[in-house]
Amino acid sequence: MTIQVLGKGCPKCQMLARNAQQAVESMGIDASVEKVTDMETITEMGMLVTPGLAIDNELIQSGRILSSEQIVRILRERSEA
């Protein structure tokens, strides 16, 4: 699983990346967290407002910072589906 943090690297994007990494570590899952800063790639994914969170190239949330707990819930829901 690849968790992508979409944005140019602003403080909000950095916080979202930290929260995503904390979520992965707390769950003990095999997932990588990567930062996507290329604006063409970001807009191709359908994101208009940073920061954004995508899982395996699917945009999940944009325009706000999700807490690590919120990301854990999203990851659990995806694994149950």
NUDO-869623 format. One record per residue (C-alpha): x negated, y, z. Coordinates in Angstrom, 3 decimals. Layout:
REM residues N
<pt xx="X" yy="Y" zz="Z"/>
...
***
This chain:
REM residues 81
<pt xx="0.000" yy="0.000" zz="0.000"/>
<pt xx="-1.218" yy="3.476" zz="-0.844"/>
<pt xx="0.068" yy="6.512" zz="1.013"/>
<pt xx="-0.571" yy="9.729" zz="-0.861"/>
<pt xx="-0.624" yy="13.206" zz="0.628"/>
<pt xx="0.146" yy="15.713" zz="-2.113"/>
<pt xx="-1.138" yy="19.267" zz="-1.938"/>
<pt xx="-4.096" yy="21.561" zz="-2.483"/>
<pt xx="-5.632" yy="20.917" zz="0.942"/>
<pt xx="-3.962" yy="23.632" zz="2.990"/>
<pt xx="-3.700" yy="23.243" zz="6.791"/>
<pt xx="-0.187" yy="21.747" zz="6.436"/>
<pt xx="-1.489" yy="19.171" zz="3.953"/>
<pt xx="-4.358" yy="18.326" zz="6.279"/>
<pt xx="-1.964" yy="17.841" zz="9.200"/>
<pt xx="0.274" yy="15.573" zz="7.117"/>
<pt xx="-2.800" yy="13.522" zz="6.130"/>
<pt xx="-3.790" yy="13.146" zz="9.801"/>
<pt xx="-0.244" yy="12.096" zz="10.718"/>
<pt xx="-0.175" yy="9.546" zz="7.899"/>
<pt xx="-3.504" yy="8.095" zz="9.020"/>
<pt xx="-2.258" yy="7.893" zz="12.621"/>
<pt xx="0.876" yy="6.079" zz="11.430"/>
<pt xx="-1.181" yy="3.514" zz="9.518"/>
<pt xx="-3.500" yy="2.966" zz="12.473"/>
<pt xx="-0.664" yy="2.654" zz="14.992"/>
<pt xx="1.083" yy="0.055" zz="12.836"/>
<pt xx="-2.099" yy="-1.858" zz="12.075"/>
<pt xx="-1.092" yy="-2.268" zz="8.433"/>
<pt xx="-3.263" yy="-2.664" zz="5.363"/>
<pt xx="-2.757" yy="0.723" zz="3.737"/>
<pt xx="-4.945" yy="3.522" zz="2.511"/>
<pt xx="-4.260" yy="7.230" zz="2.827"/>
<pt xx="-5.441" yy="9.330" zz="-0.068"/>
<pt xx="-5.192" yy="13.018" zz="-0.836"/>
<pt xx="-3.914" yy="14.065" zz="-4.242"/>
<pt xx="-4.892" yy="17.629" zz="-5.089"/>
<pt xx="-4.512" yy="17.653" zz="-8.873"/>
<pt xx="-1.511" yy="19.894" zz="-9.561"/>
<pt xx="-0.657" yy="18.160" zz="-12.832"/>
<pt xx="-0.419" yy="14.812" zz="-11.054"/>
<pt xx="1.576" yy="16.383" zz="-8.237"/>
<pt xx="4.143" yy="17.948" zz="-10.578"/>
<pt xx="4.391" yy="14.729" zz="-12.608"/>
<pt xx="5.474" yy="13.034" zz="-9.386"/>
<pt xx="8.339" yy="15.530" zz="-9.108"/>
<pt xx="7.056" yy="17.596" zz="-6.226"/>
<pt xx="7.732" yy="21.320" zz="-6.206"/>
<pt xx="6.844" yy="22.360" zz="-2.636"/>
<pt xx="3.779" yy="21.238" zz="-0.680"/>
<pt xx="2.936" yy="19.288" zz="1.323"/>
<pt xx="4.298" yy="16.054" zz="-0.020"/>
<pt xx="4.180" yy="12.406" zz="0.935"/>
<pt xx="4.323" yy="9.570" zz="-1.567"/>
<pt xx="4.061" yy="5.835" zz="-1.130"/>
<pt xx="2.724" yy="3.829" zz="-4.058"/>
<pt xx="3.312" yy="6.801" zz="-6.402"/>
<pt xx="6.929" yy="7.311" zz="-5.276"/>
<pt xx="7.645" yy="10.743" zz="-3.793"/>
<pt xx="9.221" yy="10.307" zz="-0.354"/>
<pt xx="9.256" yy="13.827" zz="1.111"/>
<pt xx="8.109" yy="17.299" zz="0.175"/>
<pt xx="8.046" yy="20.731" zz="1.719"/>
<pt xx="7.542" yy="19.731" zz="5.342"/>
<pt xx="5.138" yy="18.032" zz="7.697"/>
<pt xx="6.335" yy="14.638" zz="8.831"/>
<pt xx="5.188" yy="13.459" zz="12.250"/>
<pt xx="3.344" yy="10.168" zz="12.559"/>
<pt xx="6.488" yy="8.713" zz="14.166"/>
<pt xx="8.602" yy="9.744" zz="11.173"/>
<pt xx="6.092" yy="8.178" zz="8.809"/>
<pt xx="6.112" yy="4.956" zz="10.845"/>
<pt xx="9.920" yy="4.832" zz="10.503"/>
<pt xx="9.674" yy="5.329" zz="6.739"/>
<pt xx="7.045" yy="2.601" zz="6.422"/>
<pt xx="9.118" yy="0.180" zz="8.513"/>
<pt xx="12.239" yy="0.870" zz="6.428"/>
<pt xx="10.288" yy="0.224" zz="3.232"/>
<pt xx="8.873" yy="-3.035" zz="4.552"/>
<pt xx="12.364" yy="-4.257" zz="5.530"/>
<pt xx="13.851" yy="-3.480" zz="2.100"/>
***
